[in-house]
Amino acid sequence: MSHPPAPGPADLVLTGGPVHTVDPARSRATSVAVRGGRIVAVGHDEVRELTGPRTEVVDLAGKLLLPGFQDAHVHPMGAGLELGLCHLGDTTDAGEYLGIIGTYAKEHPDVEWITGGGWSLEAFPGGSPTAAALDAVVADRPVFLPNRDHHGAWVNSRALERAGIDARTPDPVDGRIERDAAGNPTGMLQEGAVHLVGKLVPDPTPEEQLAGLLRAQAVLHSHGVTAWQDAIVGTYANLTDPAPAYLTALERGLLTARVVGALWWDRERGAEQIAELVARREELSRDRFRAGTVKIMQDGIAENHTAAMLSPYLTGCGCTSDNSGISFVEPGELRKYVTELDAHGFQVHFHALGDRAVREALDAVESARTANGRRDTRHHLAHLQVVHPADLPRFRSLGASANLQMLWAAHEPQMDELTLPFLGAERGAWQYPFGDLLRAGATLAAGSDWPVSSPDPLQAIHVAVNRVSPEAPGGTPAFFPEQRVDLGTAIAAYTAGSAYVNHLDATTGSITVGKAADLVVLDRDPFAGPPEEIAATRVLETFVEGRRVHAGT
């Protein structure tokens, strides 16, 4: 049954569908009307009655209309800044990296530090490049280049010297300095060791930060993203606090997206910082930007063996090692912190990648639920690379959402060369269990982790449905195909699911009368084509509250 058209002409009518509403009560329509930034009618021919002399009419001509995508885990300002620096994200070739770095250094002779980043671990043996290679192209200035996941950094000898790092420098408790057989640093820093050099890199100016944020916002809008959760608001390693840039964008009327800021939990401190987080939430929350979330990074990544595992990693020969990864926050303390944060009404956004970190995060949520009862805090766990089967039903029972980075669930060199051999067959098959989480009743949300990986939701959705990378050569096997989800589920995770996590579900996430007209027009209907072609879909137009914020060519 269609909604009766609201009285009076609409500002905007999109018609000629299909319209995929992500509304379980009515999943499909062909026309939508918007007035005052809100959806006032969803239906078919009757919606056209709201067309007046000043109504803008968009003929969908068979192209699909969706709710705006929402990215539940992204780092926009950092991504935007990287795009304006020595950007290495467009290739995975070590030789090309050196050419880009050398050219950038020559074109910027007055820059004190050569920085930027975005290189891929798969480009180097063992995922570990060397200072010697950098020295060959830049020897006169320090070079500091975080990799795509920002869990490691490549530095040259001058940068090591500036930081006073040599064979006598101990590893920090939350990181590792890669070394040669004699103990000398090789030029690769892991996790907390990144900060030993990163803290010396000059911060971008406020105007550079604003420019980076706006550059990123334009990119995200071009991919149909209308809202996001910024996964680190605060100062961490080499990442500059984006909060001032958000506030400036708000003051100047330049922030068109809806943003939730996840305030960074300083793992070198304890519960004494909670009062500061409460004050910061009050200071920062206004209009389109809210800071009601706290981000706790509980472990590292599997590729450098810092993701926290229930059992040790294997060695290169397939033997059991003595390393099970790092829990950055002691589990008992984690339970106390999360319980107190939950009592203060904070959502907790966990980085939980290994199966031990996932269990520790779920244990913390359980402690909070036991102590405080059920509160509408909507805690969520991001990444979920390895999940022990026993923990799958706990997401539903605890009300913890699964924040999926769908693009990563595919065979590619980092997975096949740096991860699977060190996990073993049984544990390797527990990776990215999207299908199992869905069947267990978990609420699914989705995010890109850009600049770690592409900000394009359609690329990620393609992998969720196919479990094959869009760039994979023909014949590439699906990555544990039993964990596929259908297209509707993947889209729902990237719209309604993320809207739920962002506490925006009352006003966004589906095409429903009364909700904000945050909409995206695709160049085709991917439901009508083969799943193998989902990634070829492109965004034509993006609207926030009925206002066009992106128009493709």
C-alpha positions in Angstrom: 0.0 0.0 0.0 1.5 3.4 -1.0 1.7 6.4 1.3 -0.9 9.1 0.3 0.9 12.0 -1.3 1.5 14.9 1.0 -0.4 18.1 0.1 1.4 20.8 -1.8 4.1 20.6 -4.5 7.4 19.0 -3.8 10.8 20.6 -4.1 12.3 17.5 -5.8 10.7 14.4 -7.4 12.8 11.4 -8.5 10.8 9.1 -10.7 11.1 6.4 -13.2 12.7 4.0 -10.7 13.5 1.5 -9.5 13.8 2.7 -5.9 15.3 0.3 -3.4 14.0 1.7 -0.1 15.8 -0.6 2.5 12.5 -0.5 4.2 11.4 -4.0 5.1 7.7 -3.0 5.0 8.0 -1.9 1.4 11.3 -2.6 -0.4 10.5 -1.3 -3.9 9.0 1.8 -5.4 9.4 3.9 -8.5 9.0 7.5 -7.3 10.0 9.6 -4.3 9.1 13.2 -3.5 11.0 15.6 -1.3 10.0 18.8 0.4 12.1 20.9 2.9 14.8 18.3 2.9 12.5 15.5 4.0 10.8 12.6 2.1 7.1 13.3 1.8 6.0 10.5 -0.5 7.2 7.1 -1.7 5.3 5.2 -4.3 4.5 5.1 -8.0 2.6 7.3 -10.4 0.6 9.0 -7.6 3.8 10.7 -6.3 4.0 12.7 -9.6 0.9 14.6 -8.5 3.3 16.5 -6.2 5.1 18.0 -9.2 4.6 21.7 -9.4 6.0 24.5 -11.6 9.1 24.9 -9.5 9.6 21.2 -8.7 12.9 19.7 -9.9 12.2 16.4 -11.6 14.9 13.8 -11.9 14.2 11.1 -14.4 15.8 7.9 -13.0 15.3 6.2 -16.4 15.7 2.8 -14.9 18.7 3.7 -12.7 18.5 2.7 -9.1 17.8 5.1 -6.2 19.1 4.1 -2.8 19.4 5.7 0.6 22.7 7.5 1.1 25.5 5.1 2.1 26.9 5.6 5.6 30.6 4.7 6.4 30.8 3.4 9.9 34.6 3.4 10.1 36.7 5.9 8.1 39.5 8.5 8.6 38.5 11.3 6.2 40.9 14.1 7.1 43.9 11.8 7.1 42.9 10.4 3.8 42.4 13.9 2.4 45.7 15.1 3.6 47.5 12.1 2.2 46.0 12.9 -1.3 47.8 16.3 -1.1 51.2 14.9 0.0 53.4 12.1 -1.3 50.6 9.8 -2.1 51.5 6.1 -2.8 48.0 4.6 -2.8 47.6 4.1 -6.6 50.1 1.3 -7.0 51.5 -1.8 -5.3 54.9 -1.7 -7.0 58.0 -1.0 -4.9 59.9 0.5 -7.8 57.1 2.9 -8.6 57.0 3.9 -4.9 60.6 5.0 -5.1 60.0 6.9 -8.3 57.0 8.8 -6.8 59.0 9.6 -3.6 62.0 10.8 -5.5 59.9 13.0 -7.8 58.0 14.4 -4.9 61.2 15.3 -3.1 62.6 17.1 -6.2 59.3 19.0 -6.7 59.2 20.1 -3.0 62.8 21.1 -2.2 61.7 23.3 0.7 59.6 20.7 2.6 61.4 19.7 5.8 59.9 16.2 6.0 58.8 14.0 3.1 55.6 12.5 4.3 52.3 11.2 2.9 51.9 7.4 2.6 49.5 4.8 1.5 52.0 2.1 0.4 51.0 -1.6 0.5 52.7 -4.3 2.5 52.5 -6.8 -0.4 55.0 -4.7 -2.3 57.9 -5.8 -0.1 59.3 -9.2 1.1 57.6 -9.9 4.4 55.8 -6.6 4.2 58.9 -4.8 5.4 60.7 -2.1 3.2 64.1 -0.7 4.2 65.6 2.7 5.0 68.4 1.9 2.5 66.0 1.9 -0.4 64.6 5.3 0.7 68.1 6.7 1.3 68.8 6.0 -2.4 66.2 8.5 -3.5 66.0 10.9 -0.5 69.1 11.2 1.8 69.2 14.9 2.7 65.8 15.0 4.6 63.8 12.7 6.9 61.2 10.6 5.2 58.2 9.2 7.1 55.6 7.2 5.1 52.8 5.3 6.9 51.5 2.3 5.1 47.9 1.9 4.0 46.6 0.6 7.3 48.6 3.1 9.4 49.8 0.3 11.6 53.4 0.7 10.3 55.7 3.3 8.8 58.6 3.3 6.4 61.4 5.7 7.3 64.8 6.6 6.0 68.1 6.8 7.9 67.8 10.5 8.4 64.4 10.0 10.1 65.9 7.3 12.4 68.7 9.6 13.3 66.3 12.5 14.1 64.4 10.2 16.5 67.6 8.8 18.0 66.6 5.2 17.0 69.6 2.8 16.9 70.4 -0.8 17.9 70.2 0.2 21.6 66.7 1.6 21.4 64.2 -0.7 23.1 60.9 -1.6 21.4 57.9 0.2 23.0 55.5 -2.1 24.8 52.9 -1.6 22.1 55.1 -1.9 19.0 58.2 -3.2 17.3 61.2 -1.8 15.5 62.2 -4.1 12.7 65.9 -5.0 12.9 68.6 -6.8 11.0 70.6 -9.7 12.3 72.9 -7.3 14.2 69.9 -5.5 15.9 70.2 -2.4 13.8 66.9 -0.8 12.7 66.0 -1.6 9.1 63.6 1.3 8.4 60.2 -0.3 9.2 58.3 0.6 12.4 55.3 -1.3 13.6 52.4 -0.2 15.7 53.5 2.0 18.8 57.0 2.3 17.4 55.5 4.5 14.6 55.1 7.3 17.1 58.8 7.4 17.9 59.3 9.1 14.5 55.7 10.3 13.8 55.7 12.7 16.8 58.5 14.6 15.2 56.7 15.3 11.9 55.3 18.9 11.8 51.5 19.1 12.1 49.6 20.4 9.1 48.3 23.9 9.4 44.7 24.5 10.3 43.9 25.5 6.8 45.7 22.4 5.4 43.6 20.3 7.8 40.4 21.9 6.6 41.4 21.5 3.0 42.1 17.8 3.6 38.7 17.3 5.3 36.9 19.0 2.5 38.8 17.1 -0.2 37.8 13.9 1.6 34.2 14.9 1.9 34.0 15.5 -1.8 35.5 12.0 -2.5 33.0 10.4 -0.1 30.1 12.2 -1.6 31.2 11.1 -5.0 30.8 7.5 -3.8 27.4 8.2 -2.4 28.4 8.5 1.2 26.2 11.0 3.1 27.2 10.2 6.7 30.1 8.6 8.5 31.8 7.7 11.7 35.3 9.2 12.0 37.1 6.4 13.7 39.8 8.5 15.4 39.0 12.0 16.7 42.0 12.9 18.8 45.8 12.6 18.5 47.2 9.2 17.7 50.7 8.4 16.4 51.1 10.6 13.3 47.4 11.3 12.9 46.4 14.9 13.6 43.2 15.5 15.6 40.5 16.3 13.0 38.1 18.0 15.6 39.2 21.6 14.9 38.8 21.0 11.1 35.2 19.7 11.7 34.3 22.7 13.9 35.7 25.1 11.3 33.8 23.4 8.5 30.7 23.7 10.6 31.2 27.4 11.4 31.8 28.1 7.7 28.8 26.1 6.6 31.0 23.7 4.7 30.2 20.4 6.4 27.5 18.8 4.3 27.8 15.2 5.7 26.4 13.9 9.0 29.4 12.9 11.2 29.8 10.9 14.4 33.3 11.4 15.9 34.8 8.5 17.8 37.0 10.1 20.5 40.4 8.4 20.8 41.1 6.3 23.9 44.7 6.9 25.0 45.9 3.4 25.8 48.8 4.8 27.8 46.3 6.2 30.3 43.4 4.8 32.3 40.0 5.7 33.6 41.2 9.2 34.6 40.6 10.3 31.0 36.9 9.5 31.1 36.1 12.9 32.6 38.0 14.6 29.8 36.1 12.6 27.2 32.8 13.6 28.8 33.9 17.3 28.6 35.0 16.8 25.0 31.7 15.2 24.0 30.0 18.3 25.3 32.4 20.7 23.6 32.3 19.1 20.2 28.7 17.9 19.7 26.8 20.3 17.6 24.6 20.3 14.5 25.9 17.8 12.0 28.8 16.7 14.2 28.4 14.6 17.3 31.1 13.1 19.5 29.3 10.5 21.6 31.6 7.6 20.8 34.9 6.4 22.2 37.3 4.4 20.0 39.4 1.7 21.7 42.1 0.0 19.6 42.4 -3.4 21.3 44.9 -5.0 18.9 47.0 -4.6 15.8 46.8 -6.4 12.4 47.4 -9.9 11.3 50.0 -9.2 8.6 52.6 -8.0 11.1 51.4 -10.5 13.8 50.2 -7.9 16.2 46.5 -8.8 16.0 45.6 -10.5 19.3 45.0 -14.3 18.8 43.7 -17.0 21.2 46.6 -19.2 20.1 50.0 -18.4 18.7 50.8 -17.5 15.1 52.6 -20.1 13.0 56.1 -19.5 11.7 57.2 -19.6 8.1 57.8 -23.3 8.4 54.3 -23.9 9.8 55.5 -24.5 13.4 53.9 -22.8 16.4 55.6 -19.5 17.4 55.8 -17.9 20.8 53.7 -14.8 19.6 50.0 -14.4 20.0 49.8 -10.7 19.2 49.2 -7.7 21.4 46.2 -6.8 23.5 46.8 -3.0 23.8 44.5 -2.7 26.8 44.7 -5.3 29.6 41.4 -7.2 29.4 40.4 -6.7 33.0 41.0 -3.0 32.7 39.1 -3.0 29.4 36.0 -4.4 31.1 36.2 -1.7 33.8 36.7 1.1 31.2 33.9 0.0 28.9 31.5 -0.4 31.9 32.2 3.2 33.0 32.0 4.6 29.5 28.7 2.8 29.0 27.4 4.2 32.3 28.2 7.7 30.9 26.2 7.0 27.8 29.1 6.6 25.4 29.1 4.2 22.5 32.4 2.2 22.3 33.8 1.6 18.9 36.4 -1.3 19.2 39.2 -2.1 16.8 39.1 -5.8 17.3 40.8 -7.8 14.5 42.1 -11.1 16.1 39.9 -13.7 17.8 41.3 -12.9 21.2 40.6 -9.1 20.7 37.1 -9.9 19.6 36.5 -12.0 22.7 38.0 -9.4 25.0 35.8 -6.7 23.4 32.7 -8.8 23.7 33.6 -9.6 27.4 33.8 -5.9 28.0 30.4 -5.3 26.5 29.0 -8.1 28.6 30.5 -6.6 31.7 28.8 -3.3 30.9 25.5 -4.9 30.2 25.7 -6.8 33.5 26.6 -3.7 35.5 24.4 -1.1 33.8 21.6 -3.0 32.2 20.6 -2.5 28.6 21.3 1.0 27.5 21.0 2.4 24.0 24.8 2.8 23.6 25.1 0.6 20.5 28.6 -0.6 20.9 30.2 -2.0 17.8 33.3 -4.1 16.9 35.2 -3.1 13.7 37.3 -5.3 11.4 36.5 -8.8 12.8 39.1 -10.5 10.7 39.2 -13.7 12.8 36.2 -14.6 15.0 36.1 -17.8 17.0 32.8 -19.7 16.2 31.8 -19.7 19.9 31.7 -15.9 19.9 29.4 -15.5 16.9 26.1 -15.7 18.8 27.3 -13.2 21.4 26.9 -10.3 19.0 23.1 -10.8 19.0 22.8 -11.7 22.7 24.8 -8.7 23.8 23.5 -6.2 21.2 27.0 -5.6 19.8 27.0 -4.6 16.2 29.4 -6.1 13.6 31.2 -3.3 11.7 32.4 -5.0 8.5 35.2 -3.9 6.2 33.8 -6.0 3.4 36.5 -5.2 0.8 39.1 -7.2 2.7 37.3 -10.6 2.5 39.1 -11.7 -0.7 42.2 -13.5 -1.9 45.0 -11.0 -2.6 48.7 -11.0 -1.8 48.5 -9.6 1.7 46.0 -12.4 2.6 47.7 -15.2 0.7 51.3 -14.4 1.5 51.3 -12.5 4.8 48.2 -13.9 6.6 46.9 -17.4 5.7 50.3 -19.2 6.1 50.6 -17.8 9.6 47.1 -18.6 10.8 46.7 -22.2 9.7 43.8 -23.9 8.0 41.2 -23.9 10.7 41.7 -20.4 12.0 42.2 -19.1 8.5 38.6 -20.3 7.7 37.3 -18.1 10.5 38.1 -14.9 8.7 35.5 -12.3 7.9 32.5 -14.5 8.7 29.8 -12.2 7.3 27.4 -15.0 6.5 27.8 -16.6 9.9 27.3 -13.3 11.7 24.1 -12.7 9.7 22.8 -16.2 10.4 23.6 -15.7 14.1 21.4 -12.6 14.2 24.1 -9.9 14.5 23.3 -6.3 13.4 25.6 -5.7 10.4 27.1 -2.3 9.7 29.8 -1.4 7.2 32.8 0.9 6.7 35.7 1.3 4.5 38.6 2.3 6.8 39.7 4.7 4.1 42.6 5.5 3.5 43.5 1.9 4.4 41.3 0.8 1.5 38.9 2.2 -1.1 36.1 4.5 0.1 33.8 3.1 -2.6 30.9 1.2 -0.9 30.1 -0.5 -4.2 33.5 -2.1 -4.4 33.1 -3.4 -0.8 29.5 -4.6 -1.5 30.8 -6.5 -4.6 33.2 -8.4 -2.3 30.6 -9.1 0.3 28.4 -10.8 -2.4 31.1 -12.5 -4.4 34.0 -12.9 -1.9 36.3 -12.1 -4.9 38.1 -8.8 -5.3 36.9 -6.7 -8.3 40.5 -6.5 -9.5 41.1 -10.3 -9.2 42.1 -12.1 -12.5 39.6 -14.5 -13.9 39.6 -17.9 -12.2 40.5 -16.5 -8.8 38.6 -18.6 -6.2 36.1 -17.1 -3.8 37.4 -16.5 -0.3 35.4 -18.9 1.8 32.3 -18.6 -0.3 30.0 -19.9 2.4 30.4 -16.5 4.1 28.8 -14.6 1.2 25.8 -12.4 1.8 23.2 -11.4 -0.7 23.1 -7.9 -2.3 20.2 -6.7 -0.3 21.9 -7.6 3.0 25.2 -5.9 1.9 23.4 -2.7 0.9 21.4 -2.7 4.2 24.6 -3.0 6.2 26.0 0.1 4.3 22.8 2.1 4.8 20.4 1.1 7.6 22.9 -0.9 9.6 25.5 2.0 9.7 22.7 4.4 10.4 21.8 2.3 13.4 25.4 2.3 14.7 25.5 6.1 14.1 22.3 6.7 16.1 20.9 8.2 12.8 18.3 5.5 12.1 15.4 7.6 13.2 16.1 10.1 10.4 18.2 8.3 7.8 19.2 4.9 6.4 16.0 4.1 4.4 13.8 5.8 1.9 10.8 6.3 4.2 8.3 9.1 4.5 9.5 11.6 7.2 13.1 10.7 6.9 15.8 13.0 5.5 16.3 12.9 1.8 19.8 11.6 1.9 19.8 9.7 -1.4 22.1 8.3 -4.1 21.4 7.6 -7.7 23.4 4.8 -9.3 24.1 4.4 -13.1 22.3 1.0 -13.2 20.3 -1.4 -11.1 22.8 -4.0 -9.8 19.9 -6.2 -8.7 19.1 -6.7 -12.4 22.6 -7.8 -13.4 25.0 -10.6 -12.6 26.7 -10.3 -9.2 30.1 -10.4 -10.9 29.3 -6.9 -12.3 28.3 -5.1 -9.1 31.7 -3.3 -8.9 31.1 -1.7 -12.3 28.3 0.3 -10.8 28.9 4.0 -10.4 27.3 6.8 -8.5 25.7 9.5 -10.6 24.2 11.8 -8.0 24.3 12.2 -4.2 21.8 14.3 -2.2 21.8 15.3 1.5 18.5 16.6 2.7 17.4 16.9 -0.9 20.4 19.1 -1.8 22.7 17.8 -4.5 26.2 17.4 -3.1 27.6 15.4 -6.0 26.8 15.2 -9.7 28.8 12.9 -11.8 29.7 13.3 -15.5 
